[in-house]
Each structure stands twice: as structure tokens, then as C-alpha cells.
Amino acid sequence: MPRDPSTRPYTCDNGDCRMPDGTEAPDYLRCGLLCDEPPTSGDVQSGLNDCLLSGTTFDECESRLYARPLGLDTRLY
């Protein structure tokens, strides 16, 4: 599941992601759960974070996320 961290312009440590200049890495630049980082707002809004917290595997959560018809319940658990 984790992606290559050397391709990201920031680092994460202790749940905090920072750019090289020390500023907080914005969510739109962050990889989030896919890269074994703290969840982004997109991870939370899509329900991916809640799905993973329920103990479901990443692959199962991802398949639920992309198999869901638009306009229906957005929770994955």
C-alpha cells in the first residue's frame, strides 16, 4: 500500500507533514493514507478513513469506494 516517499516534496513525522521550509504540507499536495500518512480531508470525506478504522483492508475499502454509484450513501462501512 505505501508509495515511494522519495517522490513527495514533503516529509511526515509523528502525524505531522511538513514542506522543506517547515510549513505544513497542504492536503491537496499530500498522498494521505495511500502513502501511510495521516488522512487527508479527501480520505475522510470519501469514507476511506472510517472504512480502514473499522478493520477492513485497504483493497476492500478501495473497491467499495470505486464501486459505489453516485448519489448513494457515502459511508464505506
HELIX and SHEET records of a PDB file:
HELIX    1   1 PRO A    5  THR A    7  5                                   3    
HELIX    2   2 ASP A   27  LEU A   29  5                                   3    
HELIX    3   3 GLY A   32  CYS A   35  5                                   4    
HELIX    4   4 SER A   41  SER A   46  1                                   6    
HELIX    5   5 LEU A   48  LEU A   53  1                                   6    
HELIX    6   6 PHE A   58  ALA A   67  1                                  10    
SHEET    1   A 2 THR A  11  ASP A  13  0                                        
SHEET    2   A 2 ASP A  16  ARG A  18 -1                                        
END                                                                             
